[in-house]
Amino acid sequence: MPPIDLRRRLLAEFAGTALLVTAVVGSGIMAATLSPNDVGLQLLENSVATAFALGALILTFGPVSGAHFNPVVSAADWFLGRRARTGLTATDLAGYTVAQIAGAIGGSILANLMFGLDAVSISHQQRSAGHLWLGEVVATSGLLLLIFALARSGRASVAPAAVGAYIGAAYWFTSSTSFANPAVTIGRTFTDTFAGIAPASVAGFVLAQVAGLIVGAGLLLTLYPHVGSAADEVVVHH
């Protein structure tokens, strides 16, 4: 079958990222409303909703675009697939990144509106510290290892459950609560709620996520030398 038209794939990445951030922000608002005096319970409610939503969204949009919803995943797919001429092209990567960032911003706005808040409320939640950045490196590199190891070993069909489970767990075992996604990080600046992040904290998180991309790609090339041949499995354009 011929590849799916790029415009359809970009729409899938925009919509999927928007709904992912809506789930993250919306469940955070609901958690803060239902459990106002228990931050641990708020995080549990937020993480469970996010994990289930992510799995469902991968199932929904994966057959169209690969359901990256994350510029780091798209960049890894482009980089790892270059030698084997698989995966995203540079043009695809640029389009995916723009669609993901726009979708993430739209998702925060949608969540704000659903809960009767101002459409845009810039976050004041400061998240700037070395241990948080280290958490982002761990979360991001682990996510890439999981996704591309599944693709390389022919187990991409279990990605919805596996990726959802990983992100749900990483909420708890990383100090940063596992943003692991530059688009989602940017989108979450547009909501001054439980899941928000202040604009001044974004650069540190994104740099840590890029470092996670480098670490994850290096580990993948060491553990799975021919991982690039499976890059098309992460695009799912058949």
C-alpha positions in Angstrom: 0.0 0.0 0.0 1.2 3.6 -0.7 2.4 5.8 2.2 -0.2 7.8 4.0 -0.4 11.4 2.8 1.8 13.8 5.0 -1.2 16.1 5.7 -3.1 13.2 7.2 -0.2 12.2 9.3 0.3 15.8 10.5 -3.3 16.0 11.5 -3.0 12.8 13.4 0.0 14.1 15.3 -1.7 17.4 16.0 -4.9 15.8 17.3 -3.2 13.0 19.2 -0.8 15.4 21.0 -3.6 17.8 21.7 -5.7 15.0 23.3 -2.7 13.7 25.2 -2.1 17.1 26.8 -5.8 17.5 27.4 -5.7 14.3 29.4 -2.6 15.3 31.3 -3.8 18.8 32.2 -7.5 17.9 32.6 -6.8 14.9 34.9 -4.5 17.2 36.9 -7.2 19.8 37.4 -9.8 17.1 38.3 -7.3 15.5 40.8 -6.7 18.8 42.5 -10.4 19.4 42.7 -11.3 15.9 44.1 -8.2 15.5 46.4 -7.2 19.1 47.4 -5.3 18.1 50.5 -3.4 15.0 49.2 -0.7 15.7 46.6 0.3 12.0 46.5 -3.3 11.0 45.6 -3.4 13.8 43.0 -0.3 12.5 41.3 -1.8 8.9 41.4 -5.0 10.1 39.7 -3.0 12.2 37.2 -0.6 9.4 36.3 -3.3 6.7 35.9 -5.4 8.9 33.6 -2.4 9.8 31.5 -1.2 6.3 31.1 -4.6 5.0 30.0 -5.2 7.9 27.7 -1.8 7.6 26.1 -2.4 3.9 25.3 -5.8 4.6 23.8 -4.4 7.5 21.7 -1.6 5.3 20.3 -4.2 2.7 19.3 -6.3 5.5 17.7 -3.6 7.4 15.8 -0.8 4.9 15.4 -2.0 3.4 12.1 -2.0 6.9 10.6 1.2 8.6 11.8 2.9 6.2 14.2 1.5 8.2 17.1 4.8 9.9 18.1 3.2 12.9 19.8 6.7 13.8 20.8 9.5 15.7 18.9 12.2 13.5 20.6 10.6 10.3 19.3 10.3 11.8 15.8 13.9 13.1 15.9 15.1 9.6 17.0 13.2 8.0 14.2 14.7 10.4 11.6 18.2 9.9 13.0 18.2 6.2 13.4 16.6 5.6 10.0 19.0 7.7 7.9 21.5 5.0 7.1 18.8 2.4 6.2 16.7 5.1 4.4 13.7 4.3 6.6 11.6 6.3 9.0 10.9 10.0 8.8 12.4 12.3 6.2 13.8 15.7 7.3 10.6 17.3 5.9 8.4 14.9 7.8 10.4 15.7 11.0 9.9 19.4 10.7 6.2 18.9 10.0 5.7 16.5 12.9 7.5 18.8 15.3 5.4 21.8 14.4 2.2 19.8 14.6 3.1 18.3 18.0 3.9 21.7 19.5 0.8 23.3 18.1 -1.3 20.3 19.3 0.2 20.5 22.8 -0.7 24.2 23.2 -4.2 23.5 21.9 -4.6 20.6 24.4 -3.8 22.9 27.3 -6.2 25.5 26.1 -8.9 22.9 25.6 -8.4 21.5 29.1 -8.6 25.0 30.6 -11.8 25.7 28.8 -13.4 22.4 29.8 -12.9 23.2 33.5 -14.2 26.7 33.2 -10.8 28.4 33.4 -9.3 31.1 31.2 -8.3 29.7 27.9 -4.7 30.7 28.6 -3.2 31.0 32.1 0.6 31.0 32.1 2.0 28.6 34.7 3.9 29.9 37.7 5.1 26.3 38.7 8.9 26.5 38.9 10.6 23.2 38.0 14.3 24.3 37.7 16.8 22.0 39.4 19.6 19.7 38.5 17.9 16.6 39.9 14.8 17.3 37.9 16.8 17.6 34.7 18.5 14.3 35.5 15.1 12.8 35.9 14.2 14.0 32.4 17.3 12.5 30.9 16.4 9.1 32.5 12.7 9.4 31.5 13.4 10.4 27.9 16.2 7.9 27.2 14.1 5.1 28.7 11.1 6.0 26.6 13.2 5.8 23.4 14.8 2.5 24.4 11.4 1.0 24.9 9.8 2.3 21.7 12.6 1.3 19.4 13.5 -1.9 21.1 9.9 -3.0 20.6 10.0 -2.0 16.9 13.4 -3.7 16.3 12.3 -7.0 18.0 9.0 -7.2 16.1 6.8 -6.4 19.1 5.5 -2.9 18.0 1.9 -4.2 18.4 2.3 -4.1 22.2 3.5 -0.5 22.2 0.2 1.1 23.3 0.2 -0.9 26.5 3.9 -0.8 27.1 4.4 2.9 26.5 1.3 3.8 28.6 2.7 1.6 31.4 6.1 3.1 31.2 4.9 6.7 31.3 2.5 5.9 34.2 5.4 4.3 36.1 7.9 7.1 35.3 5.6 9.6 36.9 6.6 8.0 40.1 10.2 6.8 39.6 11.6 10.0 38.1 12.1 13.2 40.1 10.6 15.3 37.3 7.4 13.2 37.0 8.5 12.3 33.4 7.6 15.0 31.0 10.0 13.3 28.5 8.5 15.4 25.6 9.5 18.9 24.5 6.1 19.6 22.9 4.2 18.6 26.0 6.6 20.7 28.1 5.8 23.7 26.0 2.1 23.1 26.0 2.0 22.8 29.8 3.2 26.4 30.2 -0.2 27.5 29.1 -2.0 26.2 32.2 -1.5 27.5 35.7 -2.8 24.3 37.2 -1.5 21.0 38.8 0.3 19.9 35.6 1.8 23.3 34.6 5.4 24.4 34.2 6.6 28.0 34.3 8.1 29.3 31.0 11.4 30.0 32.7 11.7 26.2 33.5 11.1 25.0 29.9 14.6 25.5 28.5 16.2 23.3 31.2 13.6 20.5 30.7 14.0 20.6 26.9 17.8 20.5 27.0 17.6 17.6 29.4 15.2 15.8 27.0 17.6 16.4 24.1 20.3 14.9 26.3 18.0 12.0 26.8 17.6 11.7 23.1 21.4 11.5 22.7 21.8 8.9 25.5 18.9 6.9 24.2 20.1 6.8 20.6 23.6 5.9 21.7 22.3 3.0 23.8 20.0 1.8 21.0 22.9 1.8 18.5 25.0 -0.2 20.9 22.4 -2.7 22.0 20.6 -3.0 18.6 23.1 -2.1 15.9 20.6 -2.5 13.1 17.8 -0.6 14.9 17.5 1.9 12.0 16.1 -0.8 9.8 13.0 -0.9 12.0 12.4 2.9 11.9 9.5 2.5 9.5 7.7 0.4 12.2 7.6 3.6 14.4 6.1 5.6 11.5 3.5 2.9 10.6 2.7 4.4 7.2 1.5 1.3 5.5 
